[in-house]
Amino acid sequence: MTAAKTFLWICAIGLLASFILAVLPWQALMSWFEQLGIQAPERYPLTEFMFRVCFGLLGTIGIFFVILARNPLAYGPMLKLAAYGLIVWGLISCSGGIYYSFPAITYVGDLVFCVIAGVYLIAFQRKQGR
């Protein structure tokens, strides 16, 4: 169970960090994009608003992972949702990165971690179900 909790805590902490990104100055976010080799979008109020809303939503999903990480066995269906959600997230990240011709460093980490964590959590849940 410690590996399942470890995966869930890593997801929780990574996603909770999105709350910080939601309040960073716009220039800090755009310089981060440029360091990754991605052209920064123009600064329009709607663009900035949507970035901040998305980061806030990711942080909220981090709270979901904190709840799961505290006791994975108590949340069977939610653990399955998290596992499949991680796999889908990794695949969407990879396909989006390839489609938009982003540098591989921007999406390969998400793909590898999310697929490994998702598959492990599914296997963990099946093992506990027996």
C-alpha positions in Angstrom: 0.0 0.0 0.0 2.9 2.4 0.5 3.6 2.6 -3.3 0.0 3.4 -3.9 0.1 6.1 -1.3 3.4 7.4 -2.7 1.9 7.8 -6.2 -1.2 9.5 -4.8 0.9 11.9 -2.6 3.1 12.8 -5.6 0.0 13.6 -7.6 -1.5 15.5 -4.8 1.6 17.7 -4.2 2.2 18.3 -7.9 -1.4 19.3 -8.4 -1.6 21.5 -5.2 1.4 23.4 -6.6 -1.0 24.7 -9.3 -2.5 27.0 -6.7 0.8 28.8 -6.7 0.8 29.1 -10.5 -2.7 30.5 -10.3 -1.5 33.6 -8.4 2.0 34.1 -10.0 2.5 37.3 -12.0 1.7 36.8 -15.7 5.3 37.6 -16.7 6.6 34.8 -14.5 4.3 32.3 -16.2 5.3 33.5 -19.7 9.1 33.3 -18.9 8.5 29.7 -17.7 6.9 28.9 -21.1 9.8 30.5 -22.9 12.3 28.4 -20.9 10.5 25.3 -22.0 10.7 26.4 -25.6 7.0 27.2 -26.0 6.0 30.5 -27.6 4.1 32.5 -24.9 0.6 33.5 -25.8 -0.4 37.1 -26.1 -1.7 38.8 -23.0 -5.4 39.1 -23.3 -7.7 39.3 -20.3 -9.6 36.1 -21.4 -6.3 34.2 -21.9 -5.0 35.2 -18.5 -8.3 34.4 -16.8 -8.5 30.9 -18.4 -5.0 30.0 -17.4 -5.7 31.0 -13.8 -9.0 29.1 -13.7 -7.3 26.0 -15.1 -4.5 26.2 -12.6 -7.1 26.6 -9.8 -9.0 23.6 -11.1 -5.8 21.5 -11.1 -5.2 22.6 -7.5 -8.7 21.5 -6.6 -8.0 18.1 -8.2 -5.0 18.0 -6.0 -7.3 18.1 -2.9 -9.1 15.1 -4.3 -5.7 13.2 -4.5 -4.9 14.3 -0.9 -8.2 12.7 0.3 -7.4 9.5 -1.7 -3.8 9.4 -0.4 -4.8 9.5 3.2 -6.6 6.1 2.9 -6.8 4.6 -0.6 -8.7 1.5 0.5 -11.6 3.5 1.8 -12.4 5.1 -1.6 -12.6 2.1 -4.1 -14.6 3.7 -6.9 -12.8 7.0 -6.5 -9.4 5.3 -6.7 -10.5 3.7 -10.0 -11.6 7.1 -11.3 -8.2 8.6 -10.3 -6.3 5.7 -11.9 -8.1 5.9 -15.2 -8.0 9.7 -15.1 -4.3 9.7 -14.7 -3.9 7.4 -17.8 -6.2 9.6 -19.9 -4.4 12.7 -18.7 -1.0 11.3 -19.7 -2.4 10.3 -23.2 -4.0 13.7 -23.7 -0.8 15.5 -22.6 1.2 13.4 -25.0 -1.1 13.8 -28.0 -1.5 17.5 -27.4 2.3 18.0 -27.1 2.8 16.1 -30.4 0.0 17.8 -32.2 1.2 21.3 -31.2 4.9 20.4 -31.8 6.0 21.2 -28.3 9.4 20.0 -27.1 9.2 16.5 -25.7 10.3 17.7 -22.3 6.9 19.4 -21.8 4.8 16.2 -22.1 6.9 13.0 -21.8 7.2 13.3 -18.1 3.4 13.6 -17.7 2.9 10.6 -20.1 5.4 8.3 -18.3 4.4 9.2 -14.7 0.6 9.2 -15.3 0.5 5.9 -17.2 2.8 4.2 -14.7 0.8 5.6 -11.7 -2.5 4.8 -13.3 -1.7 1.2 -14.2 -0.2 0.6 -10.8 -3.3 2.0 -9.0 -5.5 -0.2 -11.1 -3.3 -3.3 -10.3 -3.3 -2.2 -6.6 -7.1 -2.0 -6.5 -7.5 -5.4 -8.2 -5.1 -7.0 -5.8 -7.0 -5.5 -2.8 -10.3 -6.7 -4.3 -9.3 -10.3 -4.2 
